[in-house]
Amino acid sequence: MKYGKTLFLLLALAACGALGAQTNIAPLASDTVVPAGTVAIDSLGFDSDFAQLAAIDENEKKEEGVDPAAVIFGHIIDVHSWHMFDYKSVDKETGDTVEHAVAIPLPVILINNGHIDMFWSSKFHHGHADYKGYRLVGGGAEKEEIICVDEEGNPVLDEEGNVVKPIDLSISKIPAAIMIICLLLIILIMIAKNGYKKRENQAPKGIQSLVEMLVVFVRDSIVRPMIGEKHYEKYLPYLLTLFFFIFFTNIMGLIPFFPAGANVTGNIAVTGILAIITFFITNLSGNKHYWIDIFNTPGVPAWLKIFPLMPLIEVVGMFTKPIVLMIRLFANMTAGHIVVLGLIVIIFIMSNALSVGVGGAMSVISVLFSVFISVLECLVAYIQAFVFTMLSALYIGMAVAEPVHEH
């Protein structure tokens, strides 16, 4: 088997997906509430070691109880650090309870007025400190963004009164997860490749068996029937890359601890990039019969072509296909994460609203349903990879299909 094209496509997919995820930033309104009284902290000791954990003190007292929106959307949306866990301790001097968040800092890359600034996200002290004239705002149920602040800690405004934001090219959680997943897939494929070299003409075993089973399944059950014998080998590396990336990304998203747990395919920018790649491959591969069928659809009355109603519908259909691919994968994976997190959060809501006993009783039901939904999500992870790859192969097959002449 040839793995060179698949390895190259994995690297390209990682770059495109990471860029797409990072550009999925919602605009910050000029009336956004920005924390006041923050102070710049120049050194927290994380500049030289990416793997070092950042212990972040939450000095502001939190209201008791669980914010469902912050918990659920905090998991779904992209952030500038990889949160691990929280713990509480008592301040010996004041006697106050202090909450600590342990997180892995991620690289922040900003471009402002032609100047590039690079530092670790731990410099923001979890949103409680400014650094180099920048401030991290949002978090929880709100999208995290970085804005510019002056020396006094006030947000910088442009001539129209909008908050000034730098160009953010940071490697946040979603891009970091994409790179990790692609690296793991490359290692997986290399192990399988070396297995073929060592066990030539022998039955596969271990990881080699898993990779071969999936490759043969995608080739014989998806790519070959949808594209045809003549052209399927040309598009097999891309469609294999697509299936493996989506499948393993979905599975990794169900594991709740580092280096997994990121909701990659629940980010519409990532699914959008995958759909756009399929869109360009489909239309750049289209033969003359594909384009003739769009602008001169056979079997349609001439007045519908002249109007031109049918060509307009066909052109719109060209763009709705990738939109459907994008939304289907995004919606299904996001919905699964929301349901599982909602079932967990309801335990704490019932405990705070009624009593600990009611919350404990509710936990039995919630955990059982969460396990059931999680098992179902494993099936959905495979189905969504299968459907996305199958439809991509179908669209490509329609673009390269030769006309059938009846004799």
N, C-alpha and C positions, 0 to 999 in steps of 0.2 A: 504493500500500500504506500502511496505517496502522501507525505504529511507536510511537505514544504509549503504548499499553497495554504493549507489550513492554518499552519503556524503564523504565516504572514497575515492572513485575514484576521486571526485572533488579535494580533498586535494592532492592526488598523482599526478593528472594532473597538478595542480598548481606548484608543485615542479619540475616536469619534464619539463614543458613548460618554467618555469623561468630559469632553468639551460640551456635549449636549446637556449633560446633567448640570454642569456648572453654569451654563447660560440660562437655566430655568429659574431665574430670579424675578420675583414679583416686584414691580416698582414700589418705591417707598413714597408715600404721600408726604406733602410738606407739613401736615399737621400731626405727623407721627410723634407719639410720646417718647421722649428720650430720657433715660435715667439721669438725674441731676446729682451733682456732688461727687462725681467720679474723679479719681486721681490717677495720673499716669504712673505706671510701675515699670521701670526699665529692665529689671532682671528678676526672673523667677527661676533661673537655673535650668532651662530646658533648651537652650540654643544648640547644644552640641549632640544631643542624643534623641533621635526620633522615637525610640522605643520607651523612653522614660515616661512614667506616669505623672500626670499633673494632679496634685491634690489641691482642690479649690475650696476655699472657705466661703460659705454663704453667710455673711454677717447680718443680712437683713432677715428678720423673723418672718417666717411664712405663716399664712393662715392655716389652721389645722384642717385636715381633710384632703381629699384628692380631687384635683381638677381633671375631669375626664378628657376634656378637649386637649389640655396640655400633654397628658400622657399619650393619647392616641395619635394626635398629629405630630407630637414631638418625635414619635417613632417613624412616621411616614415621610415627613419632609426632610430636606437635606440640611446638615449642620456643619460647622467648622471644626468640630472635634468629635472623637469617637468615645461616647459615654460608656463607662463600664458598670459602675454601681455607685450608690450613695451610702453614707454612714453618718451617724450623729455622735457627737461627743460633748462633754460639759466643760465650759471655760472655767478654769480654776479661779481666775481673778473675779469675774463677774457672776459666775454661776449660771450663765445663760447656756441654753442648748444651741450648739453650732452644728450646722449641717455641712458635710463635706461631699463633694462630687469628684469621683476618681475617673479621669478621662485620659485618653491618648491624644496629645496635641497633634494637629495636622498642619502642613505648610500653608501659609497665607501669602498669596502673590497678588499684589495690587499695582495698578498703573494709574498715576495721578499727575496730570500736567506734564506728561512725557517722562516722568520719573518712576522707576520700578522699585517697590519696597517688598522685601521678602523676610518673613519671620514666622515663628511658630504661633499657633492660635492660643497657646497658654499665656501669651503676653496680654491678652484681653481679660485674663482673670475671670473667665466665665461671664463676660459682659459687665464686670464691676470695675474695669479700669480702661483708660485710654492708652494708646501707644502710637507714637510717631504721628499724632494728629488724626488718628482713626479711632472709631468706636464701633463695637459690635452691639447691634440692637436686635430686638426680636427674641425668638426662642420660645419653646413651649408650643402653644397653638399658633404662633405667628412665625412667618418666614424670617430666618436670620439674614441680616444684611449688615454691611459695613459702610459707615458714613464718615464724612470728614468733619472734624471739630477744630475750633481754634484753641489758643493757649489757655483761655479761660474755661474751656470745656463746653462752649456753646456750639451747636451745630452750625456749620457753614452753609449759607444760603446763596443761591445764584441770583441774577437780576430779576427773575420771575418769582422769587420767594420759595423756590423748591430746595430741598436738602441736597447738597452736593454729595455725590457718591463716586468713588473711584471705580475703574474697570476691575472687576473681581475675577481673577483667573486662579483662585485658590484651589488646591486639591482638598476638597471637602469630603464628607463621608461617602457620598455616592461615587464620585470619581475614584476615591481610594479603594472602595469595594470592587469596582469594575476592574481595576488593575490587579488586585489580589486574585479575583476569580479567574481572570485571563492567565495569570501566572500559574495558578493551580491547574488549569486546563492544559497549558503547555507542558507542564511537568507530567501530567497524566498521559498525554499523547506521546511524549518522549519515552516514558516507561513502556508503553505498548509497542512503540517502534523498536526499542532495544530488545523487547521480548521476541519479536519476530526474527531479529537477527540471531539471537541465541538459540531459539527453538525452531529453526527453519524446517519446514515440512512436518512439524509436529502439532498436535492439538493445542490450542491456546489454553492458558490457565491464568488465574488471578485477575489483575486489572486488564490484562490483554483480552480476556474473555468478555469482560464488560464492555470495553471499547469496541471490540469486533461485533458484538451483538447489536449495539446501538448503530454502528456504521452500516452494517448490513441491513438493518431494519429501515433506516432512513433511505438508503439507496434503493432497495427493492420494493418498499411499501409506499414511498413518497415520491422520490425524485424520478425514478425510471418510468412509473406509470403516468405521472403528470407531464413530463417533458418529452418523453419518447426516447427510443433507443439511439436515434441519430445525434441528439444534442445533449443528453443528460450528463455525460461525463464532464462537459465544459462547465456546468453550473454546480456539480456535486461538491467541490470544496467550499463554496460559499454557503450552500444550504446545510452542509454538515456543521460548519462553523456557527451558523444561525441556530440550529437545533441544540448543539452542545452548550452554547452560551446561554440561551434562554432557559434551558432545562436546569443547568447547574446554578444559574443565578437565582431561579425560583426556589430551588432546594436550599441553597445557602441562606436565603431570606427567611426560611422557617426555623433556622437554628438561632437561638436567642443569645449567643455570646460570640465575642471576637474570635476569629476574624470574620465570622458570619453575622447575620442579623440585620444587614442593611437592606432596605426596601428598594432595590435597584429597579426592577421591572414595574414597581409602583410609582416610578418617576416618569411622567409623561414625556419629558425631554428625551429620555433614553429610548423608550418605545418609539418615539417620533423619529429618532435617528435611524433605528432599524428599519422602520417603514419607508423612510426616504431612500435608504440604500436599495431596498427592493424596488422602489419606484424607478430609480435611475437605471438599474440593471434591466428591468423589464422593458422600458421604453427605448433604451439604447440598443437592446438586442432585437427589437421588433423588426421583422422583415417587411417587404413591401405589401404583402397580403394583410399584415396586421394593420398598417396604416390605411390601406384601401378600405378595409372593413369598418374603420372608424369614420372616415369621411364619405364613403360610398357604400353604406351597409347593404349587402345583398338581400333581396326578398322584401325590400321596403318600397312602398309607392314613391314615384318620382317627386310628387309635390311635397312629401315630407323631407326629401333631401334638399330640395331647392329652398324651402322655407327659411332656414334649415333647422328643423326640429331634431331629427335623429342625429346628425353630426354633433349638435350641441349637447345632446344627452350622452353621447359616447365620450365626448371630451370631458364632460363633468365626471363621468364614470371613471376616467383615468385617474382623477385626483381623489375621488371618494374611496377607491380601493386602499391606498395607503392610510387614509384617515381611519378607515374601519379597522385595519391591522393595528394601528397605534392605540386606538381607544379600547379595543377588545382586550388586549393584553394588560394595559394599564388598569382598566376598571376591574377586571377579574382578580388580579393580584392585590390591588389596593383593598377591595371589598373583603377578601379573606383576612388580611391583617387587621382591618377595623373590627371585624366580627370577633376574632380571638381576643384582641385587646379590650373590646367592650365587655366581653364575658368576664375577664379578669378584673377590670375596673369596678364592675357592679358589686363585687364582694366588698370593697372598701366603701363604696357609696352606701350600701345597706348597713354596714357597721357604724358609719358616722350618723346616718339618718335615724336608725332605730336603736340597735344595740349590737354588742360584739357577738352575742349568741345568735342573733338573726344572721349576721354576717358570716359566722362559722357554718351555719346550716346552709346558707346560700353558696358557700364556697364548694360544697360537695357537688351541687348541681352545676355550678360554673366550671369547675375543673373537668367534670365528665363531659360536658358539652364542648369545652375547649380542646380536650383530647380528640373527641370525635371530629371537630372542625379541622384540627391540625392534620389528622389522618386524611381527611377529605382534601385538604390543601396539597398534600403530597401527590394525590391523583390529579388535582387541578394543575399543579406545576408541570406534570408530564403532558397533560392534555393541551395546555396553552402553548407549550413548545411544539407539540405535534401540529396543532392547528395553524400557528403562525408559519411554520416551515411548509406545511402542505399548501396553504393559500399562496405563499410566495412562489412555490414551485408551479402551482396552477397558473398564476399570472404570467410567469416566464414561459411556461408551455404554450399558453395562448398567443404569446408574442412571437414565438419561433415556429409555430405550427405551419406545416405546408398544407395548401388546399387539397382536398380530396376530390379527384375527378371520377365521376361515375362513368362506367363503360356500358 
